[in-house]
Structure formats: structure tokens, C-alpha cells
């Protein structure tokens, strides 16, 4: 039986309903019987999926799209104050609910696992969703990306477990009260909202402090920021801390990660016993995500060997080293990586998976603020590729910052010895890559913006 729908969520209107986080909440509410409506900037497969669930989806933002009887208007931090539907909500005195509050309401009364960290949240949340579903536990889940298997980012399940990706970017993850919290890593990002690592640590401490009494924190024993966070929260008497990683003192110790082409074999030491399982995506960082998922499931009382077997059913998430296809002997793979740590991890994973191939990268920086702070590190990461094409910055929700362009990345890449080409017209990229690529090469489209659209275009041009 579905949990009762909060009154404010009975007839919600979502501004930006097609977004990864917003659409997931809207889908779950529709599956629970709410009368869902919303608007988005453009038509999409997500909009069609929502309509198939009974939701009303308008294209474009206009005052007439907001019904006067809406029980609430749901927004994310990306929605600007002058959005006409948000202005109209104020005129009609309709309550405005932040996305995180809506998600927190959906988790109420269920055993929640909240997955946090600067990188790897979507993958780890997806691994848990797939494994728990495979075990017949029928979880609900809300993820920031579409699963390669079920092909959706959210689902209402009849079980008592809710797995959610917990976003630190705007501190919204502080709204949740999970039974199990996962912290994969803690690094400085989202520079428009955090001025220092101290602010980041304070935010993560608040998140961890919301774990229900007797609950569990699963946290990396290897990553420096996570180790520091563990030190800061060790004194929380009601919290059980479970560490995982290669560190010899980790509670769930990673004994070995063996690359097997585009998969990995992982062996962990857990409870004095060795356990080996397969992760169906390449790269050590994805293997560690799987170990975090394993530890979280065990914290809920699920047998480790059952979980390990079920984790092997995970086949990936769209945009997380997703193979888009092959043409003229060239494989095209898509990566969501947009922070230097993520970029380095994915590039190293592709190097290990195909050591004899040339690696060509099409990189689109995401956000002016991130490029301003981390552009040098992004450029250095690109030195791991044989050659790179760098596009203009994808602005997303931000206005330009004077003097901040892709040149910051290109200059740093050149200093690091990378072969980098600036391309300002995105439509020319397929021709540029076709002129560079030869049979056996790997092409990686990388970034959090619309660079993902180039994969099929590159394949068409190559063929």
C-alpha cells in the first residue's frame, strides 16, 4: 500500500518538471495517485514518460499553465524568482515547496537510504535500487539519472525501503532523516553556494546529524575529505559509523579490484570473510561505489552474499561511461564527469579498460563559477587523453563571469602537455572528430551539459 500523500502534494505543479530531480518526484507522486502537473522548457522523453503516468506537462513557462486549484508549486534552486508561474503562485497564494521538502515528504514512514558525496551519488543510488529490486524488496527510489536497465530515474515500490540521491549543492540534503546515510567523498564544489571547505564540512555534518537515532553512516576510509568528516562526527553517540575502502582499518576493506575489460571484479573483506562479485562498469571508482552500496544494504540487515550477487545485475546509468555505439571501428562513450576528480577517474578507467586504444575527448565545461575555481585542474585532467576538443562553457543556471572562458582550461591543458583544440561552434564537432579519429580509437563526450547530444551525431558522421 502506498503511503498517504501529504495534502500539499495532492495536486502539485512542478516548474521544470523535466529535470532529473524534479521528474523523479513527480513520477513517484503520480504513481501514488496524485494529480501531477508541471511545465518544462522543451519537449523530451521525460515529458512523455510523465504524461504516460497521467501527469499534465506543458511546454514553456506561462502563467496560464498554473491551475488555480494547485495544492502547491514545487521548485528547485535553479528556478529564478521572476519565473511567471512562480510569480503567479504568489498572486494565488499557492504554497511554494522546494524539491528537497517534497522528496523528504515522500520518504516519510519508510526506511530511507540517502546517498551523498561530491561524486558518485547517481551511480551508487542506482546500484542500490537495482540490487534491492533484484532481491524482491521492491524499493522506491529517486535518482539523478536514468538506469540503463529499467530506463527510469524514479519509481514507487511497495516495499518499505526508499533509496534517494541526496544533493549537497544547495544544502537541500539537510532536509532528510535517513536510517542509513552514505558519504562517498567530500570535496569543494558548487562554488556559488560554498565559499570554503569549512562550509562544506559544516553542511555534511548537518546532513549526518539528521540520521535517525540508531542509524548508520557508511563513509569512505580512503578519501581525505570523508576521513576528516568521520573524525568530526565520531562523537555522535546515536550513530553507527561503517567505513569502507582500501585502508587496512576499513570496516569493509577492499582487498582487490581487477579490471575485466569494461567490467571489474571486486573482492572485499567483510566480517572476517572474503566476498567477490562483479561490477558491470569499468573503473576503480565505480567498484568503490558498489562497495558503499554493499555496506549500506548490510546496514539494513540484508545478507552480504545476496547483495553481492544482486549488485552484479547493475548495468549502468545513462551518461556514466555509457557506450553510445560504434562506427568505422570507433567506439563513442558518454560521461557526465564535470569536476576534475570525476574527469580524472573516468579517463583513468577508460585507459585501464582499453589500454591499446587512443582516447579522444570532447569536453564541455559546466558552470562559469566551477570553471573559474577549477579550470586549471580540469585542464590537467585532460592531459590523460591523447587529444581533446574543448567547447565553450555550458552556463546552466548561471550568468557569465567576466574573463571566465574555456581558455582557462585550454591554457592549463597546454601547460600540462595535452593536445587540445578549442571549438566554439558545437555543430562542427562531428566533423572535427571525424578528421581526428581512426579505427580502434575511443571517443569520450564529457560534461554535465548538452555535450551528450553529440554522441549520436559523431556516430552518424563517422559512419
N, C-alpha and C positions, 0 to 999 in steps of 0.2 A: 504493500500500500504506500502511495506517495505521501510524504509529509505534507501537512497543511500549508497552503500558500498564504504568506503574510498578506494582510489587506492591501498594503501599498503595492504589492506585486500582482494583484488580480488582473489589472488592465494596464500594464506598463507600456510606456512609449520610449524606445531606445533611440537616442541621437547618435548616429554612427553605428547602426546595428550590424553592419557587415564586418566590423573589426574583429580580430581574433578573440579578444577577451569578451567583448560585448556580445558577439554572436553566440558564444558558448552559453552564457547565462540565459539569453533569450531562448535558445533551443531547449534547455532544461525546463524553463518555465512553461514553454509551450507543451512539452511532453507531460508536465504535471497538470495541465488543464487550464493554464492562464490564457487570457485573451491578449496576445502579444502583438504590438505594432511598433513601427520604427521607420527610420529613414537612413539612407546612406548616399554617399556622393555619386556612386556609379553602380551599374548593374554588375552582378557577379554570380558565380556558382553558389556562394554562401547565401545570397539573397534568395536564390531559387530553392535552396535546401530549407530555408526558413519558411518560405511560402508552402512548401510541401508538408510542413508541420502545422500549417494553419495560421501562420503569422501574416500580418499585413505589412508589406515592405514598400515604402515609397522611395523613388529615386530623386535625389536633390533635397535640399533643406528649404522648407517654406512653412509659414505659419499655419496654412490650411491643412498641413499633414498631421498636426496635433489635434486629436479629438478632445472635445471639451470634457468628456467623461473619463479621461485617462486617470488612473489612480496614482500614477507617479510618472516622472520623466527621469530616465536613467542616463547618466553621462559618465564619460571617462575624463581623465585630466587633460586629454587632448582637445576637448570641446571648448571653444572660445566663448567668452561671456556675451558676445554680440550675435551668436547664432540665433536666427529668427525663431526657431522652435523653443529655444531656452528663454528668450525674451517673452514669447507668448505664454509659456508656462507660468512666469511670474505674474503676468496680467490675469491669468485664470486662477491664480493661487493654487496651482498644482504642485505638490511636493517634488523636490528635486533630490534624487538618490544617486550617490556615487556608485559606480560599478562595484567597488570593493564591498560596500554595505549590502548590495544586492546579493553578491556571492556569499557573504557571511550569513545572510538570512537563509540561503539555500542549504548551507551546511548545518544549520541548527538541528540538533537532535540526532545527528549522525556521527560516526567515528571518523573524524577528519584527519587526513594526512596533508599537510601543507608543505610544498616543495619550494625552497627559496635558495638564492645564490645569485651571484653576478652572471654566471654562465651555467648552462646545462639544465635549467629548470624544465623546459619543454620536453626534452628527451627523457629525463628521469620520471616526470609525471606520466608520460606516455608509457614507459616501461612498466610502471606500476599498474596503470589502467589495463594494459594488455594482459599482464600476468594474473591479476586478480580476476579478470573476466575469464581467462583460460581455466582458472581453478573453480569456476562456477559460483563465485561470490557476488556476481552481478553488481559491481560498484557503480556509483555515479562518479562522473569526472568532468573537470573543466580544464582545458589545456590551451596553451597559446599557439598551437599549430595543429594541423590535421594529421591524424595517424595514417600511415601508409596502408594499413590493413582495413579497419572499419571505415576509413575515409572521413572521419569527423573529428571535431575538436571538443565535443561535449556530448554527454548522454545522461539521462536519468535512469538509474538502475533501481531494482527492487531490494538490493542488499543494504546493509547498514553502514557501509564504508563510502566515504566521499574523498576522492583524491583531487587536489586543486593545486595549480601553479600559483605561487604566491609572489606577487610583483613588488619589488623593493623600490622601483624607480621613483614613485611618488609617495612612498611610505604607506601605501594602502594595505600592505601585508600585515600591518599592525592591527587590523580590524578582526583578524581570525583567532579562534580559540581551538587549535588543533589538539588531538590526542598525541599525534606524532608530528614533529617538525623536522624537516631535512634542511640542512645548510651545506651546500656543496662547496662554496667558496665565498670569500668576502673581499672585494676589490673596489677601488674608486671608479665610479662611472656615474652617468646621469648628472653631469656637472651643473646643469641648470637648477638642480634641486639639492645637491650636496656640495658643500664647499671644501670638505676635508675628510680624511679617513676617520677622524673622531666622530663626525656627524654620521658617517656610515655605521660605525660600531654602535653608536647610541641607538640608531634605528633598528639594527639587527638585535640588539639586547632587548628592546621593547617587544619585538616580534617573538623572541624566545621566551620572554616573560609571560606571554599570553598562552603558552602551552598549559593545558588543564592540569590540575594537581595530580601527581602520579604518572604524568605523561612522559614522553621520551623525546630527547633531541638526538638525532642522528647527524653527525658532523664529521667533516674531513679531518684526518690526523696529519695530512701532508701539506695542505695549502696554508701559507703563513697567516693570512687574514682569518681563516677559520680557526687555526690554533690559538690566535690571540683572543678571538671571541669565546672559545672554550674556556680559556683562563678567566675571562671576565664573568662567565655565568656559572662557574663550578659551584659557587656558594648557594645557588638556588636549591634549597633543601627538598622541594617537592618535585624536582626534575631529575630524571634518569638520563645520563649522558652516555651515548654509544658512539665511539669513534670508529672510523673505517679508513683504510688506506694501506700504503706500503710500509709505513712506520712500524717498527718492531713492537711498539707498545699499543698498537691499534687493537680495539676490541674485535673488529672484523678485519683481519690482516690479509691484504692482497699478496699472495705468495708468488704468483706468476701471471703475466699476460702474454699470450703467444699469438702473434698475427697469423691469420689463415686467409690470405687474400683480402677480400672485402668483409671478412668476419674476424672475430677474435675468440680465443679460448681463455677462460679466466679460472684460476684456481685460488680459492680463499681458505683461510684457516679460521674456523668459526666453532667456538665451544670445544676446542681441542681436536676437531676433526677437519680433514681436508675435503673440500667440495669443489668440483669442477663443472663448469657449464659454458655454453656458447652464447656469444653476443653477436647478433647478425648485422652489425655495422662495424667499420674499421676504426682503429684508434684507441689509444690507452685511455683518453679522457672519457670516451663512451663506455669503456669497460668499467671505469670507476663509477660512472653514473649508475650502471647496473648493480654494482656492489652496494651503493647507497640505497637503491630500491630494495635489494635483498634484505638489508639490515632493517629498513622501515617495516617491511612485511613481517619479519620475525618479531619486531617490537609489538605488533598487533596480535601475536600468538600463532602465526601461520608457520607450519613446519618448513625449515630451510630447504630441504631437498625438494619439496613440492614447488616452492617458489623458484628455485634454481632452474628446474625443468621448464616451468611456465615462462620464465624470462627469455628462454631460447625461442619463444614464439614471436617475440617482438621483431618486426621487420623494418622499423624506421619511422621517421616523421618527415613529412614534406619539408624540404629546404634544409634538412640536416644531413649533408653529404648524400643527397638524393640523386640517383642516376636518372638523368632525363632521357638518355638514349645514346645511340652510336650511329655515326655516318662517316663514310670514307675512312674507316679504321680509326676514327677519333671518338672517344667517349666524352660526353658532356655531363658534368655533375654540378649540382646546385648546393650552395652553402649559405646559411643565414648569418654566418660569422661577421661581426662588425666591430668588435672590440679586439685590440691587439692579442690578448690572451687566446681568445677564440680563434682568431685568424691563424695564429701560430700552431694551435692544437690541430686544426683541420688540415693545414698544409703539411704538418709532420705526419698526420695519419695517412694522407694521400701518398706521401713519399714512401712510407713503410708498406702500403698496400700495393704499390706499383713502382718499385724501385728502379726498373729499367725504362720507364717512360718519361718523356718530357712533360713538365707541368706548366700549363699556361693559365693565367688568372685574369679574369675580368672583375675588377674591384670597384664598387661604388660606395664611397664613404657615406655614413649615415649621421646626420645632425652636424650643424656648424659648431656647437659647443663641444661635442665629442672630438671633432677634428682639431679644434683649437688646442685641446688639452692633450690629446693622444696621437696627433698626426705623425709625430716623429716615430713613435713605436709602431704605428701601422706601416709606415714605410720600411722599417727594419724587418717586419714580418714578411713583407713581400719579397725580400731577398731570398726566401726559401723556394720561390718559384723560379723556373728557368726564364720566364718572361711574363710581364704583366701589362695590362691595359687598365688605366685608372680614369674613371669617369668623374664628372662634376659631382659635388655634394648633393645628396638627396635631403631636402630640408625637413620633410615630415611636418612637424608642428611648429618649427622654429622659423624666425625671420633671419635673414643673413647677418653675419657679423663682419664689419669692415676688415678687410685684409685676410680673412679666413677663406681659403680656397683649397682645392685639391693639390695645388702646388706645394703646400706644406708636406704632404705625403710623398709626392714625386721627388722633391729635393732630398728628403731623408732616405728614400729608397735608393736614389742615385749615389748618395754618400756611402750607403751600405753595400754598394757594388751590384745593385739589382738592375736588370734590364727592364726599363719602364717606359711606356708610351702614354702620353696624355691624349684622351679622346673626349672632345666636348659635345659632339653630336652622337647621341646614343644610337641613333638609327644606322650609323656607319659601322658599328661594332661587328656585325656578322661578316662584312667584307674584310675588315681588318683581321679578324681571327682566321678567316679562310685563307688569307695570304700568309699567315704565320704557321698554321697547323700542318702537320704531316702525319701519315698513318702511324698509329701507336701512341700518339700524344693523348694526354688528359687535359680537358678544358674545364676550369672551375669558375663558375659565376658566383661571386661572393658579395654579400652585403644584405642589409635589412630592408632596402627599398625595392624599387621595381626592376632592379637588375635581373631578378628571377625570370622576367618576361623574355629575356634574351636567349635563354637556353633553346627553346624550340626554333627560334629564328636562326640561331647559329647552326643547328642541326639541318634545317632546311637549306641553308646556304651551302653547307658542306656537301650535301647530297646532290 
